[in-house]
């Protein structure tokens, strides 16, 4: 729902900014229009991500499609980089070489549009932050994080663009507005880099939170049948899915039937206590006997 609200707001804002920017010949407004168009495209990506990531596991993808969210979040970051950041920097550089004069009417229209955009983006940002606070105990949703990043940069960009236009009006120097356009572009490039880095980390196999991994390891180590926990390896598979692979040494003397029962019980306890750990694998070995503990 948050993504839909952001998409609707950005469609209206992008149209208004583009019309006002073309009418006024304002590089800052045109940069903000490109920013909003990029945000619209990215929100379409995120809607696709949410839908596709919920598909059930199948033979080709036995661990499900949870990582679809990270793939589409990566595409959204690329969209911010190319459509928003690069275009804004280019628009600012072009403005420095141009002697086109904007009219007072265009300035007024531009500032009005930016004021409306600031209110709309601010409302969308507050909604996304409210949803993020409700989800703070679980894994971060890349779609929600991208919406928050987009709305935060949109609010910041609107303020920067308004300052650039106001200073251009006051001094008559287009450099202020061109500088605002470039600043918006650099801001978008930084945000795109951060989002892309996060998506990349999860696509290539990011571990779950250290706290969760340690809690699972402590649980295994507290079991009477386990002599030692050699390693706990984890990988995030999606918003509510994670793989846990633990290498444990069992106490000596357990027969094969007891080992099987212990494995079943431990897996069930882990998935019950931590539902996101829905793929649990235990690599079982037997602890060394007293003679084997002696140094050679």
URRAUR-V317573 format. One record per residue. N is the residue number from 1. RES is the residue in one letter. SS is DSSP state (helix for helix, strand for strand, loop for the rest). PHI is phi in radians with two decimals (* if undefined). Layout:
BEGIN
N&RES&SS&PHI / N&RES&SS&PHI
END
This chain:
BEGIN
1&X&loop&* / 2&X&helix&-1.06 / 3&X&helix&-1.14 / 4&X&helix&-1.11 / 5&X&helix&-1.09 / 6&X&helix&-1.13 / 7&X&helix&-1.11 / 8&X&helix&-1.08 / 9&X&helix&-1.12 / 10&X&helix&-1.23 / 11&X&helix&-1.09 / 12&X&helix&-1.16 / 13&X&helix&-1.16 / 14&X&helix&-1.07 / 15&X&helix&-1.09 / 16&X&helix&-1.12 / 17&X&helix&-1.15 / 18&X&helix&-1.13 / 19&X&helix&-1.11 / 20&X&helix&-1.15 / 21&X&helix&-1.14 / 22&X&helix&-1.18 / 23&X&helix&-1.16 / 24&X&helix&-1.55 / 25&X&loop&1.17 / 26&X&loop&-1.65 / 27&X&helix&-1.14 / 28&X&helix&-1.14 / 29&X&helix&-1.19 / 30&X&helix&-1.15 / 31&X&helix&-1.12 / 32&X&helix&-1.17 / 33&X&helix&-1.13 / 34&X&helix&-1.09 / 35&X&helix&-1.04 / 36&X&helix&-1.21 / 37&X&helix&-1.10 / 38&X&helix&-1.07 / 39&X&helix&-1.09 / 40&X&helix&-1.06 / 41&X&helix&-1.08 / 42&X&helix&-1.15 / 43&X&helix&-1.22 / 44&X&helix&-1.09 / 45&X&helix&-1.00 / 46&X&helix&-1.19 / 47&X&helix&-1.10 / 48&X&helix&-1.10 / 49&X&helix&-1.07 / 50&X&helix&-1.07 / 51&X&helix&-1.23 / 52&X&helix&-1.26 / 53&X&helix&-1.24 / 54&X&loop&-1.56 / 55&X&loop&-1.14 / 56&X&loop&-1.26 / 57&X&loop&-1.13 / 58&X&loop&-2.47 / 59&X&loop&-1.11 / 60&X&loop&-1.39 / 61&X&loop&-2.32 / 62&X&loop&-1.16 / 63&X&loop&-1.71 / 64&X&loop&1.53 / 65&X&loop&-2.03 / 66&X&loop&-1.02 / 67&X&loop&-1.31 / 68&X&helix&-0.98 / 69&X&helix&-1.05 / 70&X&helix&-1.28 / 71&X&helix&-1.12 / 72&X&helix&-1.25 / 73&X&helix&-1.12 / 74&X&helix&-1.14 / 75&X&helix&-1.09 / 76&X&helix&-1.09 / 77&X&helix&-1.12 / 78&X&helix&-1.11 / 79&X&helix&-1.09 / 80&X&helix&-1.07 / 81&X&helix&-1.12 / 82&X&helix&-1.36 / 83&X&helix&-1.30 / 84&X&helix&-1.60 / 85&X&helix&-1.14 / 86&X&helix&-1.10 / 87&X&helix&-1.12 / 88&X&helix&-1.15 / 89&X&helix&-1.10 / 90&X&helix&-1.08 / 91&X&helix&-1.10 / 92&X&helix&-1.15 / 93&X&helix&-1.13 / 94&X&helix&-1.13 / 95&X&helix&-1.13 / 96&X&helix&-1.15 / 97&X&loop&-1.66 / 98&X&loop&-1.83 / 99&X&loop&-1.97 / 100&X&loop&-1.19 / 101&X&loop&-1.82 / 102&X&loop&-1.58 / 103&X&loop&-1.59 / 104&X&helix&-0.98 / 105&X&helix&-1.08 / 106&X&helix&-1.11 / 107&X&helix&-1.03 / 108&X&helix&-1.07 / 109&X&helix&-1.10 / 110&X&helix&-1.11 / 111&X&helix&-1.14 / 112&X&helix&-1.13 / 113&X&helix&-1.08 / 114&X&helix&-1.13 / 115&X&helix&-1.12 / 116&X&helix&-1.14 / 117&X&helix&-1.09 / 118&X&helix&-1.08 / 119&X&helix&-1.17 / 120&X&helix&-1.15 / 121&X&helix&-1.16 / 122&X&helix&-1.12 / 123&X&helix&-1.14 / 124&X&helix&-1.11 / 125&X&helix&-1.12 / 126&X&helix&-1.11 / 127&X&helix&-1.13 / 128&X&helix&-1.14 / 129&X&helix&-1.12 / 130&X&helix&-1.10 / 131&X&helix&-1.15 / 132&X&helix&-1.14 / 133&X&helix&-1.13 / 134&X&helix&-1.20 / 135&X&loop&-1.81 / 136&X&loop&-1.16 / 137&X&loop&-1.45 / 138&X&loop&-1.91 / 139&X&loop&-1.17 / 140&X&loop&-1.22 / 141&X&loop&-1.39 / 142&X&helix&-1.08 / 143&X&helix&-1.14 / 144&X&helix&-1.18 / 145&X&helix&-1.09 / 146&X&helix&-1.18 / 147&X&helix&-1.09 / 148&X&helix&-1.08 / 149&X&helix&-1.09 / 150&X&helix&-1.08 / 151&X&helix&-1.18 / 152&X&helix&-1.12 / 153&X&helix&-1.20 / 154&X&helix&-1.15 / 155&X&helix&-1.11 / 156&X&helix&-1.09 / 157&X&helix&-1.10 / 158&X&helix&-1.11 / 159&X&helix&-1.16 / 160&X&helix&-1.10 / 161&X&helix&-1.10 / 162&X&helix&-1.10 / 163&X&helix&-1.12 / 164&X&helix&-1.08 / 165&X&helix&-1.15 / 166&X&helix&-1.10 / 167&X&helix&-1.20 / 168&X&helix&-1.10 / 169&X&helix&-1.10 / 170&X&helix&-1.29 / 171&X&helix&-1.85 / 172&X&loop&1.35 / 173&X&loop&-1.75 / 174&X&helix&-1.20 / 175&X&helix&-1.03 / 176&X&helix&-1.10 / 177&X&helix&-1.26 / 178&X&helix&-1.11 / 179&X&helix&-1.11 / 180&X&helix&-1.11 / 181&X&helix&-1.08 / 182&X&helix&-1.16 / 183&X&helix&-1.10 / 184&X&helix&-1.07 / 185&X&helix&-1.08 / 186&X&helix&-1.14 / 187&X&helix&-1.09 / 188&X&helix&-1.14 / 189&X&helix&-1.11 / 190&X&helix&-1.14 / 191&X&helix&-1.12 / 192&X&helix&-1.07 / 193&X&helix&-1.08 / 194&X&helix&-1.13 / 195&X&helix&-1.13 / 196&X&helix&-1.13 / 197&X&helix&-1.13 / 198&X&helix&-1.15 / 199&X&helix&-1.12 / 200&X&helix&-1.06 / 201&X&helix&-1.03 / 202&X&helix&-1.41 / 203&X&helix&-1.18 / 204&X&loop&-1.56 / 205&X&loop&1.90 / 206&X&loop&-1.38 / 207&X&loop&-1.27 / 208&X&loop&-1.26 / 209&X&loop&-1.00 / 210&X&helix&-1.02 / 211&X&helix&-1.08 / 212&X&helix&-1.14 / 213&X&helix&-1.05 / 214&X&helix&-1.17 / 215&X&helix&-1.15 / 216&X&helix&-1.15 / 217&X&helix&-1.09 / 218&X&helix&-1.12 / 219&X&helix&-1.08 / 220&X&helix&-1.09 / 221&X&helix&-1.17 / 222&X&loop&-1.48 / 223&X&loop&-1.40 / 224&X&loop&-1.11 / 225&X&loop&-1.40 / 226&X&strand&-1.78 / 227&X&strand&-1.40 / 228&X&strand&-2.78 / 229&X&strand&-1.70 / 230&X&strand&-1.35 / 231&X&strand&-2.86 / 232&X&strand&-2.23 / 233&X&strand&-1.90 / 234&X&strand&-2.33 / 235&X&strand&-2.64 / 236&X&strand&-1.34 / 237&X&strand&-1.80 / 238&X&strand&3.02 / 239&X&loop&-1.07 / 240&X&loop&-2.23 / 241&X&strand&-2.54 / 242&X&strand&-2.58 / 243&X&strand&-1.77 / 244&X&strand&-2.18 / 245&X&strand&-2.16 / 246&X&strand&-2.05 / 247&X&strand&-1.82 / 248&X&strand&-2.22 / 249&X&strand&-1.80 / 250&X&strand&-1.51 / 251&X&loop&-1.14 / 252&X&loop&-1.16 / 253&X&loop&1.74 / 254&X&loop&-1.45 / 255&X&loop&-1.47 / 256&X&helix&-1.08 / 257&X&helix&-1.18 / 258&X&helix&-1.14 / 259&X&helix&-1.05 / 260&X&helix&-1.11 / 261&X&helix&-1.12 / 262&X&helix&-1.09 / 263&X&helix&-1.05 / 264&X&helix&-1.10 / 265&X&helix&-1.13 / 266&X&helix&-1.14 / 267&X&helix&-1.09 / 268&X&helix&-1.14 / 269&X&helix&-1.12 / 270&X&helix&-1.15 / 271&X&helix&-1.19 / 272&X&helix&-1.30 / 273&X&helix&-1.32 / 274&X&loop&-2.23 / 275&X&loop&-1.01 / 276&X&loop&-1.18 / 277&X&loop&-1.48 / 278&X&loop&-1.64 / 279&X&strand&-2.25 / 280&X&strand&-2.03 / 281&X&strand&-2.24 / 282&X&strand&-2.01 / 283&X&strand&-1.68 / 284&X&strand&-1.71 / 285&X&strand&-2.31 / 286&X&strand&-1.68 / 287&X&loop&-1.11 / 288&X&loop&-1.17 / 289&X&loop&-1.30 / 290&X&helix&-1.02 / 291&X&helix&-1.15 / 292&X&helix&-1.27 / 293&X&helix&-1.33 / 294&X&loop&-1.26 / 295&X&loop&-1.21 / 296&X&loop&-1.41
END
